[in-house]
Amino acid sequence: MVLGLVVGTVVSTRKEAELESLKFLLVKPCDESGAPTSAQPVVAIDAVGAGVGEVVMYASGSSARQTKVTKDRPVDATIMAIVDTIERDGHVRYQK
């Protein structure tokens, strides 16, 4: 999984039937402090109710299709967790 910062939403009025009712969010990879990196953002399906400004963990590739929400659907990135705290070497690096 990858840490990411939700930076926006994506709205699509016409889409494949398998994608109906799914929420699309724009996620930019981030570092352990929650600061976005220079990597390109990805469009991810939201499986956990995340929102703009939250730090999340997302999976891509075949792992993105392993949630109840995305099983057997044509998705390449899925938000699977909302991060509350990141601690490293005994120091809190990110706190929601």
N, CA, C and O atoms as a printed pandas DataFrame, in Angstrom:
     atom_number atom_name residue_name chain_id  residue_number  x_coord  y_coord  z_coord
0              1         N          MET        A               1    0.842   -1.177    0.000
1              2        CA          MET        A               1    0.000    0.000    0.000
2              3         C          MET        A               1    0.884    1.236    0.000
3              4         O          MET        A               1    2.056    1.188    0.374
4              5         N          VAL        A               2    0.296    2.337   -0.426
5              6        CA          VAL        A               2    0.999    3.598   -0.561
6              7         C          VAL        A               2    0.271    4.656    0.261
7              8         O          VAL        A               2   -0.959    4.668    0.315
8              9         N          LEU        A               3    1.034    5.547    0.904
9             10        CA          LEU        A               3    0.421    6.681    1.579
10            11         C          LEU        A               3    0.059    7.732    0.552
11            12         O          LEU        A               3    0.820    7.987   -0.381
12            13         N          GLY        A               4   -1.112    8.346    0.723
13            14        CA          GLY        A               4   -1.518    9.383   -0.199
14            15         C          GLY        A               4   -2.353   10.441    0.496
15            16         O          GLY        A               4   -2.959   10.188    1.538
16            17         N          LEU        A               5   -2.378   11.626   -0.089
17            18        CA          LEU        A               5   -3.191   12.735    0.389
18            19         C          LEU        A               5   -4.313   12.942   -0.618
19            20         O          LEU        A               5   -4.060   13.110   -1.811
20            21         N          VAL        A               6   -5.542   12.931   -0.142
21            22        CA          VAL        A               6   -6.681   13.163   -1.034
22            23         C          VAL        A               6   -6.710   14.655   -1.354
23            24         O          VAL        A               6   -6.884   15.490   -0.466
24            25         N          VAL        A               7   -6.537   14.977   -2.638
25            26        CA          VAL        A               7   -6.443   16.373   -3.061
26            27         C          VAL        A               7   -7.645   16.851   -3.862
27            28         O          VAL        A               7   -7.739   18.032   -4.197
28            29         N          GLY        A               8   -8.560   15.947   -4.170
29            30        CA          GLY        A               8   -9.731   16.373   -4.931
30            31         C          GLY        A               8  -10.677   15.226   -5.225
31            32         O          GLY        A               8  -10.444   14.081   -4.839
32            33         N          THR        A               9  -11.742   15.565   -5.913
33            34        CA          THR        A               9  -12.742   14.586   -6.320
34            35         C          THR        A               9  -12.783   14.516   -7.837
35            36         O          THR        A               9  -12.366   15.449   -8.524
36            37         N          VAL        A              10  -13.285   13.412   -8.348
37            38        CA          VAL        A              10  -13.447   13.231   -9.787
38            39         C          VAL        A              10  -14.900   12.831  -10.017
39            40         O          VAL        A              10  -15.386   11.865   -9.430
40            41         N          VAL        A              11  -15.587   13.578  -10.872
41            42        CA          VAL        A              11  -16.985   13.292  -11.177
42            43         C          VAL        A              11  -17.087   12.822  -12.618
43            44         O          VAL        A              11  -16.547   13.452  -13.527
44            45         N          SER        A              12  -17.776   11.719  -12.818
45            46        CA          SER        A              12  -17.977   11.174  -14.156
46            47         C          SER        A              12  -19.447   10.788  -14.300
47            48         O          SER        A              12  -19.918    9.870  -13.628
48            49         N          THR        A              13  -20.164   11.478  -15.162
49            50        CA          THR        A              13  -21.583   11.179  -15.323
50            51         C          THR        A              13  -21.824    9.989  -16.236
51            52         O          THR        A              13  -22.870    9.346  -16.148
52            53         N          ARG        A              14  -20.873    9.686  -17.110
53            54        CA          ARG        A              14  -20.982    8.512  -17.984
54            55         C          ARG        A              14  -19.810    7.600  -17.711
55            56         O          ARG        A              14  -18.653    8.010  -17.802
56            57         N          LYS        A              15  -20.116    6.355  -17.376
57            58        CA          LYS        A              15  -19.057    5.402  -17.061
58            59         C          LYS        A              15  -19.558    3.986  -17.266
59            60         O          LYS        A              15  -20.757    3.753  -17.419
60            61         N          GLU        A              16  -18.630    3.046  -17.267
61            62        CA          GLU        A              16  -18.936    1.633  -17.359
62            63         C          GLU        A              16  -19.907    1.267  -16.233
63            64         O          GLU        A              16  -19.785    1.772  -15.117
64            65         N          ALA        A              17  -20.858    0.399  -16.524
65            66        CA          ALA        A              17  -21.873    0.013  -15.536
66            67         C          ALA        A              17  -21.266   -0.522  -14.244
67            68         O          ALA        A              17  -21.824   -0.306  -13.169
68            69         N          GLU        A              18  -20.130   -1.218  -14.330
69            70        CA          GLU        A              18  -19.478   -1.768  -13.140
70            71         C          GLU        A              18  -18.940   -0.677  -12.210
71            72         O          GLU        A              18  -18.629   -0.949  -11.051
72            73         N          LEU        A              19  -18.829    0.549  -12.713
73            74        CA          LEU        A              19  -18.316    1.649  -11.902
74            75         C          LEU        A              19  -19.416    2.526  -11.317
75            76         O          LEU        A              19  -19.137    3.458  -10.563
76            77         N          GLU        A              20  -20.664    2.230  -11.664
77            78        CA          GLU        A              20  -21.790    2.999  -11.115
78            79         C          GLU        A              20  -21.770    2.918   -9.600
79            80         O          GLU        A              20  -21.425    1.880   -9.035
80            81         N          SER        A              21  -22.129    3.981   -8.955
81            82        CA          SER        A              21  -22.245    4.120   -7.496
82            83         C          SER        A              21  -20.907    4.168   -6.765
83            84         O          SER        A              21  -20.898    4.230   -5.535
84            85         N          LEU        A              22  -19.779    4.141   -7.472
85            86        CA          LEU        A              22  -18.478    4.247   -6.821
86            87         C          LEU        A              22  -18.040    5.705   -6.759
87            88         O          LEU        A              22  -18.304    6.476   -7.681
88            89         N          LYS        A              23  -17.368    6.083   -5.666
89            90        CA          LYS        A              23  -16.868    7.448   -5.474
90            91         C          LYS        A              23  -15.408    7.487   -5.913
91            92         O          LYS        A              23  -14.600    6.659   -5.491
92            93         N          PHE        A              24  -15.082    8.456   -6.764
93            94        CA          PHE        A              24  -13.727    8.631   -7.270
94            95         C          PHE        A              24  -13.052    9.805   -6.557
95            96         O          PHE        A              24  -13.631   10.886   -6.452
96            97         N          LEU        A              25  -11.840    9.593   -6.073
97            98        CA          LEU        A              25  -11.070   10.660   -5.439
98            99         C          LEU        A              25   -9.706   10.778   -6.112
99           100         O          LEU        A              25   -9.150    9.790   -6.590
100          101         N          LEU        A              26   -9.179   11.992   -6.142
101          102        CA          LEU        A              26   -7.856   12.252   -6.688
102          103         C          LEU        A              26   -6.864   12.210   -5.522
103          104         O          LEU        A              26   -6.968   12.986   -4.572
104          105         N          VAL        A              27   -5.902   11.290   -5.616
105          106        CA          VAL        A              27   -4.962   11.048   -4.522
106          107         C          VAL        A              27   -3.538   11.292   -5.004
107          108         O          VAL        A              27   -3.119   10.770   -6.037
108          109         N          LYS        A              28   -2.804   12.090   -4.241
109          110        CA          LYS        A              28   -1.405   12.361   -4.556
110          111         C          LYS        A              28   -0.541   11.626   -3.531
111          112         O          LYS        A              28   -0.725   11.813   -2.329
112          113         N          PRO        A              29    0.392   10.798   -3.984
113          114        CA          PRO        A              29    1.282   10.133   -3.032
114          115         C          PRO        A              29    1.903   11.156   -2.079
115          116         O          PRO        A              29    2.197   12.285   -2.473
116          117         N          CYS        A              30    2.102   10.745   -0.811
117          118        CA          CYS        A              30    2.661   11.672    0.169
118          119         C          CYS        A              30    3.724   10.969    1.011
119          120         O          CYS        A              30    3.860    9.746    0.982
120          121         N          ASP        A              31    4.470   11.775    1.759
121          122        CA          ASP        A              31    5.486   11.216    2.644
122          123         C          ASP        A              31    4.875   10.925    4.013
123          124         O          ASP        A              31    3.673   11.105    4.209
124          125         N          GLU        A              32    5.689   10.483    4.946
125          126        CA          GLU        A              32    5.187   10.066    6.255
126          127         C          GLU        A              32    4.648   11.218    7.103
127          128         O          GLU        A              32    4.001   10.978    8.122
128          129         N          SER        A              33    4.903   12.459    6.699
129          130        CA          SER        A              33    4.354   13.608    7.423
130          131         C          SER        A              33    3.038   14.080    6.808
131          132         O          SER        A              33    2.402   15.004    7.317
132          133         N          GLY        A              34    2.632   13.434    5.702
133          134        CA          GLY        A              34    1.403   13.824    5.017
134          135         C          GLY        A              34    1.615   14.859    3.926
135          136         O          GLY        A              34    0.649   15.301    3.304
136          137         N          ALA        A              35    2.851   15.252    3.684
137          138        CA          ALA        A              35    3.157   16.228    2.635
138          139         C          ALA        A              35    3.205   15.537    1.279
139          140         O          ALA        A              35    3.869   14.510    1.135
140          141         N          PRO        A              36    2.502   16.089    0.270
141          142        CA          PRO        A              36    2.514   15.446   -1.048
142          143         C          PRO        A              36    3.911   15.418   -1.661
143          144         O          PRO        A              36    4.713   16.329   -1.460
144          145         N          THR        A              37    4.183   14.352   -2.411
145          146        CA          THR        A              37    5.456   14.227   -3.116
146          147         C          THR        A              37    5.287   14.775   -4.527
147          148         O          THR        A              37    4.217   15.267   -4.888
148          149         N          SER        A              38    6.340   14.686   -5.314
149          150        CA          SER        A              38    6.279   15.184   -6.689
150          151         C          SER        A              38    5.645   14.172   -7.647
151          152         O          SER        A              38    5.485   14.465   -8.832
152          153         N          ALA        A              39    5.285   12.990   -7.150
153          154        CA          ALA        A              39    4.668   11.963   -8.003
154          155         C          ALA        A              39    3.307   12.427   -8.521
155          156         O          ALA        A              39    2.630   13.239   -7.890
156          157         N          GLN        A              40    2.930   11.905   -9.662
157          158        CA          GLN        A              40    1.648   12.253  -10.269
158          159         C          GLN        A              40    0.481   11.705   -9.439
159          160         O          GLN        A              40    0.592   10.626   -8.858
160          161         N          PRO        A              41   -0.624   12.433   -9.382
161          162        CA          PRO        A              41   -1.792   11.935   -8.653
162          163         C          PRO        A              41   -2.449   10.772   -9.397
163          164         O          PRO        A              41   -2.254   10.598  -10.600
164          165         N          VAL        A              42   -3.228    9.983   -8.659
165          166        CA          VAL        A              42   -3.975    8.877   -9.252
166          167         C          VAL        A              42   -5.447    9.049   -8.889
167          168         O          VAL        A              42   -5.787    9.663   -7.878
168          169         N          VAL        A              43   -6.303    8.498   -9.729
169          170        CA          VAL        A              43   -7.724    8.441   -9.418
170          171         C          VAL        A              43   -7.957    7.110   -8.721
171          172         O          VAL        A              43   -7.628    6.052   -9.258
172          173         N          ALA        A              44   -8.526    7.169   -7.519
173          174        CA          ALA        A              44   -8.740    5.960   -6.725
174          175         C          ALA        A              44  -10.207    5.844   -6.333
175          176         O          ALA        A              44  -10.883    6.845   -6.098
176          177         N          ILE        A              45  -10.681    4.617   -6.269
177          178        CA          ILE        A              45  -12.016    4.343   -5.757
178          179         C          ILE        A              45  -11.958    4.433   -4.236
179          180         O          ILE        A              45  -11.021    3.933   -3.614
180          181         N          ASP        A              46  -12.956    5.068   -3.644
181          182        CA          ASP        A              46  -12.996    5.207   -2.188
182          183         C          ASP        A              46  -13.822    4.073   -1.592
183          184         O          ASP        A              46  -15.035    4.015   -1.792
184          185         N          ALA        A              47  -13.174    3.177   -0.866
185          186        CA          ALA        A              47  -13.866    2.044   -0.245
186          187         C          ALA        A              47  -14.158    2.272    1.238
187          188         O          ALA        A              47  -14.775    1.426    1.885
188          189         N          VAL        A              48  -13.711    3.428    1.787
189          190        CA          VAL        A              48  -13.822    3.619    3.239
190          191         C          VAL        A              48  -14.438    4.948    3.670
191          192         O          VAL        A              48  -14.509    5.214    4.869
192          193         N          GLY        A              49  -14.879    5.779    2.755
193          194        CA          GLY        A              49  -15.501    7.044    3.134
194          195         C          GLY        A              49  -14.525    8.167    3.396
195          196         O          GLY        A              49  -14.770    9.006    4.263
196          197         N          ALA        A              50  -13.422    8.203    2.666
197          198        CA          ALA        A              50  -12.410    9.257    2.826
198          199         C          ALA        A              50  -12.904   10.562    2.203
199          200         O          ALA        A              50  -13.857   10.583    1.425
200          201         N          GLY        A              51  -12.224   11.648    2.571
201          202        CA          GLY        A              51  -12.568   12.951    2.030
202          203         C          GLY        A              51  -11.337   13.762    1.694
203          204         O          GLY        A              51  -10.214   13.389    2.034
204          205         N          VAL        A              52  -11.562   14.874    1.022
205          206        CA          VAL        A              52  -10.470   15.764    0.627
206          207         C          VAL        A              52   -9.727   16.236    1.872
207          208         O          VAL        A              52  -10.340   16.615    2.871
208          209         N          GLY        A              53   -8.396   16.208    1.797
209          210        CA          GLY        A              53   -7.549   16.644    2.889
210          211         C          GLY        A              53   -7.096   15.532    3.809
211          212         O          GLY        A              53   -6.249   15.761    4.673
212          213         N          GLU        A              54   -7.635   14.333    3.650
213          214        CA          GLU        A              54   -7.246   13.230    4.526
214          215         C          GLU        A              54   -6.061   12.460    3.954
215          216         O          GLU        A              54   -5.905   12.332    2.740
216          217         N          VAL        A              55   -5.228   11.951    4.864
217          218        CA          VAL        A              55   -4.147   11.054    4.487
218          219         C          VAL        A              55   -4.724    9.640    4.507
219          220         O          VAL        A              55   -5.381    9.238    5.468
220          221         N          VAL        A              56   -4.472    8.903    3.446
221          222        CA          VAL        A              56   -5.045    7.568    3.276
222          223         C          VAL        A              56   -3.970    6.577    2.874
223          224         O          VAL        A              56   -2.849    6.955    2.535
224          225         N          MET        A              57   -4.333    5.297    2.916
225          226        CA          MET        A              57   -3.504    4.256    2.339
226          227         C          MET        A              57   -4.283    3.689    1.161
227          228         O          MET        A              57   -5.463    3.360    1.283
228          229         N          TYR        A              58   -3.615    3.578    0.024
229          230        CA          TYR        A              58   -4.285    3.017   -1.144
230          231         C          TYR        A              58   -3.422    1.941   -1.777
231          232         O          TYR        A              58   -2.197    1.933   -1.651
232          233         N          ALA        A              59   -4.100    1.040   -2.457
233          234        CA          ALA        A              59   -3.418   -0.048   -3.162
234          235         C          ALA        A              59   -3.735    0.097   -4.641
235          236         O          ALA        A              59   -4.778    0.625   -5.025
236          237         N          SER        A              60   -2.810   -0.383   -5.458
237          238        CA          SER        A              60   -3.044   -0.326   -6.901
238          239         C          SER        A              60   -2.804   -1.697   -7.519
239          240         O          SER        A              60   -2.322   -2.616   -6.858
240          241         N          GLY        A              61   -3.145   -1.816   -8.782
241          242        CA          GLY        A              61   -3.000   -3.089   -9.477
242          243         C          GLY        A              61   -4.044   -4.088   -9.013
243          244         O          GLY        A              61   -5.145   -3.703   -8.621
244          245         N          SER        A              62   -3.706   -5.361   -9.054
245          246        CA          SER        A              62   -4.682   -6.397   -8.694
246          247         C          SER        A              62   -5.125   -6.294   -7.236
247          248         O          SER        A              62   -6.230   -6.720   -6.902
248          249         N          SER        A              63   -4.291   -5.743   -6.371
249          250        CA          SER        A              63   -4.674   -5.560   -4.964
250          251         C          SER        A              63   -5.835   -4.598   -4.816
251          252         O          SER        A              63   -6.580   -4.677   -3.839
252          253         N          ALA        A              64   -6.001   -3.696   -5.762
253          254        CA          ALA        A              64   -7.088   -2.722   -5.698
254          255         C          ALA        A              64   -8.459   -3.369   -5.861
255          256         O          ALA        A              64   -9.477   -2.753   -5.545
256          257         N          ARG        A              65   -8.494   -4.591   -6.346
257          258        CA          ARG        A              65   -9.760   -5.287   -6.574
258          259         C          ARG        A              65  -10.058   -6.308   -5.479
259          260         O          ARG        A              65  -10.838   -7.235   -5.695
260          261         N          GLN        A              66   -9.447   -6.146   -4.313
261          262        CA          GLN        A              66   -9.613   -7.117   -3.236
262          263         C          GLN        A              66  -10.560   -6.657   -2.127
263          264         O          GLN        A              66  -10.649   -7.324   -1.096
264          265         N          THR        A              67  -11.265   -5.548   -2.304
265          266        CA          THR        A              67  -12.223   -5.098   -1.293
266          267         C          THR        A              67  -13.629   -5.535   -1.693
267          268         O          THR        A              67  -13.866   -5.896   -2.846
268          269         N          LYS        A              68  -14.549   -5.502   -0.750
269          270        CA          LYS        A              68  -15.944   -5.830   -1.074
270          271         C          LYS        A              68  -16.496   -4.855   -2.098
271          272         O          LYS        A              68  -17.290   -5.236   -2.957
272          273         N          VAL        A              69  -16.080   -3.598   -2.010
273          274        CA          VAL        A              69  -16.568   -2.557   -2.917
274          275         C          VAL        A              69  -16.057   -2.738   -4.339
275          276         O          VAL        A              69  -16.775   -2.441   -5.293
276          277         N          THR        A              70  -14.830   -3.221   -4.497
277          278        CA          THR        A              70  -14.201   -3.255   -5.824
278          279         C          THR        A              70  -14.042   -4.646   -6.422
279          280         O          THR        A              70  -13.513   -4.775   -7.526
280          281         N          LYS        A              71  -14.478   -5.675   -5.737
281          282        CA          LYS        A              71  -14.304   -7.046   -6.231
282          283         C          LYS        A              71  -14.867   -7.203   -7.642
283          284         O          LYS        A              71  -16.023   -6.870   -7.906
284          285         N          ASP        A              72  -14.033   -7.714   -8.535
285          286        CA          ASP        A              72  -14.404   -7.975   -9.928
286          287         C          ASP        A              72  -14.802   -6.723  -10.707
287          288         O          ASP        A              72  -15.549   -6.808  -11.681
288          289         N          ARG        A              73  -14.309   -5.576  -10.284
289          290        CA          ARG        A              73  -14.588   -4.329  -11.005
290          291         C          ARG        A              73  -13.300   -3.829  -11.664
291          292         O          ARG        A              73  -12.208   -4.124  -11.178
292          293         N          PRO        A              74  -13.413   -3.078  -12.759
293          294        CA          PRO        A              74  -12.225   -2.619  -13.490
294          295         C          PRO        A              74  -11.578   -1.385  -12.854
295          296         O          PRO        A              74  -11.662   -0.283  -13.397
296          297         N          VAL        A              75  -10.934   -1.579  -11.700
297          298        CA          VAL        A              75  -10.274   -0.467  -11.013
298          299         C          VAL        A              75   -8.794   -0.758  -10.851
299          300         O          VAL        A              75   -8.378   -1.914  -10.775
300          301         N          ASP        A              76   -8.002    0.310  -10.798
301          302        CA          ASP        A              76   -6.558    0.148  -10.658
302          303         C          ASP        A              76   -6.016    0.743   -9.367
303          304         O          ASP        A              76   -4.857    0.509   -9.026
304          305         N          ALA        A              77   -6.834    1.514   -8.634
305          306        CA          ALA        A              77   -6.402    2.073   -7.353
306          307         C          ALA        A              77   -7.614    2.181   -6.439
307          308         O          ALA        A              77   -8.679    2.640   -6.852
308          309         N          THR        A              78   -7.439    1.750   -5.186
309          310        CA          THR        A              78   -8.524    1.784   -4.207
310          311         C          THR        A              78   -8.002    2.279   -2.866
311          312         O          THR        A              78   -6.986    1.798   -2.365
312          313         N          ILE        A              79   -8.711    3.246   -2.293
313          314        CA          ILE        A              79   -8.404    3.708   -0.944
314          315         C          ILE        A              79   -8.953    2.675    0.009
315          316         O          ILE        A              79  -10.145    2.368   -0.006
316          317         N          MET        A              80   -8.057    2.126    0.860
317          318        CA          MET        A              80   -8.434    1.038    1.752
318          319         C          MET        A              80   -8.380    1.412    3.226
319          320         O          MET        A              80   -8.842    0.643    4.069
320          321         N          ALA        A              81   -7.826    2.577    3.556
321          322        CA          ALA        A              81   -7.743    2.988    4.959
322          323         C          ALA        A              81   -7.557    4.495    5.052
323          324         O          ALA        A              81   -6.946    5.114    4.181
324          325         N          ILE        A              82   -8.091    5.076    6.121
325          326        CA          ILE        A              82   -7.851    6.476    6.458
326          327         C          ILE        A              82   -6.856    6.470    7.619
327          328         O          ILE        A              82   -7.067    5.798    8.629
328          329         N          VAL        A              83   -5.780    7.220    7.463
329          330        CA          VAL        A              83   -4.693    7.211    8.445
330          331         C          VAL        A              83   -5.009    8.170    9.594
331          332         O          VAL        A              83   -5.409    9.311    9.366
332          333         N          ASP        A              84   -4.826    7.700   10.824
333          334        CA          ASP        A              84   -4.984    8.541   12.011
334          335         C          ASP        A              84   -3.631    9.047   12.509
335          336         O          ASP        A              84   -3.483   10.226   12.830
336          337         N          THR        A              85   -2.653    8.154   12.571
337          338        CA          THR        A              85   -1.334    8.507   13.111
338          339         C          THR        A              85   -0.250    7.742   12.367
339          340         O          THR        A              85   -0.428    6.577   12.012
340          341         N          ILE        A              86    0.872    8.409   12.136
341          342        CA          ILE        A              86    2.066    7.745   11.627
342          343         C          ILE        A              86    3.182    8.032   12.618
343          344         O          ILE        A              86    3.505    9.188   12.890
344          345         N          GLU        A              87    3.767    6.966   13.157
345          346        CA          GLU        A              87    4.863    7.089   14.108
346          347         C          GLU        A              87    6.073    6.355   13.546
347          348         O          GLU        A              87    5.951    5.259   13.000
348          349         N          ARG        A              88    7.227    6.966   13.685
349          350        CA          ARG        A              88    8.474    6.339   13.233
350          351         C          ARG        A              88    9.576    6.685   14.206
351          352         O          ARG        A              88    9.723    7.839   14.607
352          353         N          ASP        A              89   10.343    5.695   14.585
353          354        CA          ASP        A              89   11.465    5.877   15.516
354          355         C          ASP        A              89   11.028    6.570   16.804
355          356         O          ASP        A              89   11.773    7.371   17.369
356          357         N          GLY        A              90    9.827    6.262   17.259
357          358        CA          GLY        A              90    9.332    6.824   18.510
358          359         C          GLY        A              90    8.801    8.234   18.406
359          360         O          GLY        A              90    8.431    8.819   19.424
360          361         N          HIS        A              91    8.748    8.807   17.207
361          362        CA          HIS        A              91    8.247   10.172   17.012
362          363         C          HIS        A              91    7.020   10.142   16.114
363          364         O          HIS        A              91    6.997    9.455   15.093
364          365         N          VAL        A              92    6.015   10.889   16.504
365          366        CA          VAL        A              92    4.816   11.007   15.677
366          367         C          VAL        A              92    5.146   11.889   14.492
367          368         O          VAL        A              92    5.524   13.048   14.659
368          369         N          ARG        A              93    5.005   11.344   13.297
369          370        CA          ARG        A              93    5.297   12.092   12.059
370          371         C          ARG        A              93    4.046   12.739   11.472
371          372         O          ARG        A              93    4.107   13.778   10.815
372          373         N          TYR        A              94    2.903   12.086   11.732
373          374        CA          TYR        A              94    1.617   12.619   11.242
374          375         C          TYR        A              94    0.545   12.290   12.265
375          376         O          TYR        A              94    0.504   11.185   12.805
376          377         N          GLN        A              95   -0.318   13.256   12.527
377          378        CA          GLN        A              95   -1.461   13.064   13.415
378          379         C          GLN        A              95   -2.654   13.738   12.760
379          380         O          GLN        A              95   -2.592   14.911   12.391
380          381         N          LYS        A              96   -3.720   13.002   12.622
381          382        CA          LYS        A              96   -4.940   13.538   11.995
382          383         C          LYS        A              96   -5.515   14.650   12.823
383          384         O          LYS        A              96   -6.541   15.225   12.458
